[in-house]
Each structure stands twice: as C-alpha cells, then as structure tokens.
C-alpha cells in the first residue's frame, strides 16, 4: 500500500517519504534556485503534488519524488503564496506577480490579474469560484476566468475557507 508524504521547509528543499516517515529522500527539482522556500503543497484530485514556492510552481506526477517547473504563457509566477484546486484539474495560484489559473492540473498557467497577491491565501469557493484573503481585504470570484472582486474590507489577511452553503471562515495568526 502506498504511503507517500511530502514535507516542505527543511534546508530549503522538498522532501518525500513513502515509508510513513521512517526514511526521507530529497525530491528531484531540476534547475531550481536554492534555497527553495515552500509556501504550500497540495495534492490534486488527479494525484499530482503541486508546490507553491518562492521560485514558481513545481508539479510532481510521482507523489513528490520528481518535479518539473510549471509553464506560464504570461509573466512567470514568483513568490507563490497559495494554490487552490477549484474542481478536478482546475487550479488558481496567488503570487507576487499576479493571480494565475491552470486548466490542466497545474502544468500550464495563464494570468487572471496582474496585481500583486504576495502573501495572500486562496480557498475554493462555490462552483468554480474562489475566495482570496489579502492585506486589503477578502476578495472573491465565481469564475476562474475573471479577476476577483472585493467582498469585505473588514476581513483582512488570514487563512480562509468556504463551506458548501457559502459560509466563509477566516483565521488570523
């Protein structure tokens, strides 16, 4: 039985285990700038591991052992702070260089909004939408193709989530 775990933030690298944590190996990330500050890791519905890092988005199809750099038709996403999967294979990423979307499980990305979303937190919203917590307030969009709109200026910068009935939860550290 497969028991893969990915961890980030140790020695500026991504690490992988398939032994339940008994032994670890450094993930293979070709041409990555070091140290690699990893802000978030997600496992998509289709089984890919997506890493949001200081040097872009990295994608692994083999449970975190080998990664490739995601591609962008626009400006490359750097200082990627958060990634959310909105539906199977549809992802959104917040970065210092803008807000990006991927229709193909994280391999290719295009820009939705060129504003800086550095240190923002993304969460799946309703339908194919998302919510985005920033230092300016809570933003939302009901589509991956549209830039987000201000939902609340009172709810600032923190982790966020939305339930199936559209109740929004936030937490600040």
Buried (B, 14 or more C-beta within 10 A) or exposed (E): EEEBBBBBBEEBBBBBBBEEEEEBEEBBBEEBEEEBBBBBBBBBEEEBBBBBBBBBBBBBBBBBBBBBBBBBEEEBBBBBBBBBBBEEBBBBBBBBBBBBBBBBBBBBBBBBBEBBBBBBBBBBBBEBBBBBBBEBBBBBBEBBEEBBEEBBEEBBBBBBBBEEEEEBEBEEE
